[in-house]
Amino acid sequence: MNRAGDPKVGASSQVIDTSFDVQEEPAAIAVRAGVSNLRVLFQNGKITFPVTLTIMTSTGLHRGVHMSRLVRAATTRKSRSLEGWLRSICREVNESQPETMVSCLFEMPYSDQFVKVAISTTERGAVTYQFTATGMTACPCSKKMIGVGHMQRAELTLALRSRGALEIADAVGKLQECFSAIPREELKRVEEAKKILEAQGNPKFAEDLLRECVKRFPNALFVSARALESIHAHDAVASWSRKPGWVPLL
């Protein structure tokens, strides 16, 4: 007969054996593993907003990682800064599982636009930031031929590294300055006309966006541009990397 209240006896009368830990079984090859698409709330006492985390650590010579410990660290650690919070998650996980890295994805409002932000760090290493902003481009080629360049939305992605916390709003502002113009959600007729003239007066290829971004961010690690072409069914793309093999965070 089952003993009422016995935590090791399930509803189906099957005994749950917790005398061993499968994750701790030996393995000949160390791999990196963890959790991704973990959605939690970041809170620092003043603001609260949702973020999506990826937490990766090393198995060492063990079979698997303790994923519940990764989730617990993400949901219990606190910090006044986002970067400090990510480091504190790494610190807690590193107590039982080595070489932890945390990546955080979220969208940040800037003016009336939203910018995609990714931040990645380890317990003591530098912080890598990646931003993707939306802007407008006008084609220099058609502008040269007929006086009017076809226009389209474009996305510009920048990755850079910092030893300390980066002022995200300042970086986003400089990133937006690389476009022909910045889109706005509400435009009256006259404002719309002025926005078109602004873009036409500053025509740029996707390649030009890259060069402008590298000039403004001399410490950039990676830059990519994608123009969502208005007269083609395909996109125009360009990329630049300080080192080959860069893998974007977003």
C-alpha positions in Angstrom: 0.0 0.0 0.0 1.3 3.5 -0.9 2.2 5.7 2.0 0.2 9.0 1.8 2.5 12.0 1.3 5.5 10.0 0.2 7.2 12.4 -2.4 8.8 9.4 -4.2 5.5 7.7 -4.9 3.7 8.9 -8.0 0.0 8.9 -8.7 0.4 5.7 -10.7 2.1 4.0 -7.7 5.5 4.0 -9.6 8.4 4.8 -7.3 10.6 7.8 -8.5 14.3 6.9 -8.0 16.4 10.0 -7.3 19.4 8.1 -6.0 21.4 8.9 -9.2 22.0 11.9 -11.5 22.0 11.1 -15.2 23.6 14.4 -16.1 26.7 13.5 -14.0 27.4 10.3 -16.0 30.8 10.4 -17.7 31.3 11.4 -21.3 34.4 11.4 -23.4 33.6 14.6 -25.4 32.9 18.0 -23.8 30.2 20.0 -25.6 28.3 23.3 -25.0 24.7 23.0 -24.1 22.0 24.9 -22.3 18.6 26.6 -22.8 17.4 29.1 -25.5 14.2 31.0 -26.1 13.8 31.4 -22.3 11.5 34.4 -21.8 11.7 36.2 -18.5 11.2 39.7 -17.1 14.2 41.9 -16.3 13.5 44.2 -13.3 15.8 46.8 -11.7 13.3 48.6 -9.5 12.5 51.3 -12.0 11.7 49.5 -15.2 10.4 46.0 -16.1 10.4 44.6 -19.6 10.5 41.1 -21.2 13.7 39.6 -22.6 14.6 36.3 -24.3 17.7 34.5 -22.9 20.1 31.9 -24.2 22.3 30.4 -21.5 25.1 28.1 -22.6 27.6 26.3 -20.5 30.1 23.4 -20.8 29.3 19.8 -20.0 32.9 19.2 -19.1 33.4 15.4 -19.1 29.8 14.9 -18.0 26.8 13.7 -20.0 24.6 16.7 -19.7 24.1 20.1 -18.1 21.7 20.8 -15.3 19.2 23.0 -17.2 17.0 23.7 -14.1 19.9 25.5 -12.5 20.2 27.7 -15.6 16.5 28.7 -15.4 16.7 29.2 -11.7 19.7 31.6 -12.0 17.8 33.6 -14.7 14.6 33.9 -12.6 16.2 34.6 -9.2 19.2 36.9 -9.8 18.8 40.6 -9.5 20.9 43.7 -10.6 20.4 47.4 -11.2 21.8 47.0 -14.8 21.1 44.6 -17.6 24.8 43.8 -18.0 25.2 43.2 -14.3 22.2 40.9 -14.3 23.7 38.8 -17.2 27.0 38.6 -15.4 25.3 37.5 -12.1 23.5 34.7 -14.0 26.9 33.5 -15.3 28.4 33.7 -11.9 25.7 31.5 -10.3 25.8 28.9 -13.1 29.6 28.8 -13.0 29.5 27.6 -9.4 28.4 24.2 -10.7 28.9 24.3 -14.5 31.9 26.1 -16.2 32.3 28.5 -19.0 28.9 30.0 -19.0 27.8 32.6 -21.6 24.4 34.4 -21.6 22.8 36.2 -24.5 19.8 38.5 -24.1 17.4 39.6 -26.9 14.8 42.4 -26.6 13.3 45.3 -28.5 14.0 48.9 -27.3 11.8 51.9 -28.1 13.6 54.8 -29.7 11.6 57.8 -30.8 8.6 56.1 -32.4 10.6 53.2 -33.7 11.7 49.9 -32.1 15.3 48.7 -32.3 16.3 45.0 -31.9 19.0 44.6 -29.3 21.2 41.6 -28.4 23.7 41.6 -25.5 26.0 38.7 -24.8 28.6 38.3 -22.0 30.4 35.9 -19.7 31.1 36.4 -15.9 34.2 38.5 -16.4 34.6 39.0 -20.2 33.7 41.9 -22.4 30.1 42.7 -23.3 29.1 42.2 -27.0 26.2 44.4 -28.2 24.3 44.1 -31.4 21.7 46.5 -32.7 19.3 46.3 -35.7 17.6 49.5 -36.7 15.2 50.3 -39.5 15.6 53.2 -41.9 15.0 54.4 -45.4 17.3 54.4 -48.5 17.0 56.2 -51.8 18.8 54.6 -54.8 21.8 56.7 -56.0 21.7 55.0 -59.5 18.1 55.9 -60.5 18.6 59.3 -58.8 21.5 60.0 -61.1 19.7 58.9 -64.2 16.2 60.5 -63.8 16.5 62.8 -60.8 14.4 60.6 -58.5 15.7 57.5 -56.7 13.4 54.6 -55.8 13.0 54.3 -52.1 12.7 51.4 -49.6 13.0 50.5 -46.0 16.4 49.1 -45.0 17.8 47.3 -41.9 21.2 48.1 -40.6 22.9 45.7 -38.0 25.9 46.7 -35.9 27.9 44.6 -33.5 30.6 46.0 -31.1 32.3 45.1 -27.9 32.8 47.1 -24.7 34.5 46.3 -21.3 31.9 48.4 -19.5 28.2 49.2 -20.0 27.4 50.9 -23.2 24.9 53.8 -23.5 22.5 52.1 -25.8 20.4 55.1 -26.7 23.5 57.0 -27.9 24.6 54.1 -30.1 21.1 53.7 -31.6 21.0 57.4 -32.4 24.3 57.2 -34.3 23.2 54.1 -36.1 20.0 55.8 -37.4 22.1 58.7 -38.8 23.6 56.3 -41.3 20.3 56.0 -43.4 19.0 58.3 -46.1 16.2 59.1 -43.7 14.4 57.7 -40.7 10.8 56.5 -41.0 8.1 58.0 -38.9 4.7 56.4 -38.0 2.5 59.4 -38.2 3.1 61.9 -41.0 0.8 64.6 -42.3 0.9 65.3 -46.1 3.4 68.1 -45.8 5.5 66.1 -43.4 5.4 63.1 -45.7 6.6 65.3 -48.6 9.5 66.6 -46.6 10.5 63.1 -45.5 10.6 62.0 -49.2 12.7 65.0 -50.1 15.0 64.3 -47.2 15.7 60.8 -48.4 16.0 61.9 -52.0 18.7 64.5 -50.9 20.8 61.7 -49.3 20.7 58.7 -51.6 22.6 55.6 -50.5 23.3 52.0 -51.6 23.3 49.3 -49.0 27.1 49.4 -49.3 27.1 53.1 -48.4 25.2 52.3 -45.2 28.0 49.9 -44.2 30.8 52.4 -44.9 29.0 55.2 -43.0 28.4 52.9 -40.0 32.1 51.8 -39.9 33.1 55.5 -39.9 30.8 56.3 -37.0 31.8 53.2 -35.1 35.5 52.6 -35.6 35.5 49.8 -33.0 32.7 47.9 -34.8 33.1 44.1 -35.0 30.4 43.4 -37.7 28.0 45.5 -39.8 25.4 44.3 -42.2 22.7 46.0 -44.3 19.6 44.8 -46.0 17.5 47.0 -48.4 14.0 45.7 -48.9 14.0 46.7 -52.5 10.8 48.4 -53.7 11.2 47.7 -57.5 12.5 44.1 -57.1 11.2 41.0 -55.4 14.6 40.4 -53.9 16.6 42.2 -51.2 20.0 44.0 -51.6 22.5 43.0 -48.9 26.0 43.9 -47.9 28.2 43.0 -44.9 31.5 43.9 -43.3 33.4 42.1 -40.6 36.6 42.9 -38.7 37.3 39.2 -38.4 36.1 36.4 -40.8 33.5 34.0 -39.5 31.6 36.4 -37.3 28.2 34.9 -36.3 25.5 37.5 -35.6 23.7 37.4 -32.3 20.3 38.1 -33.8 
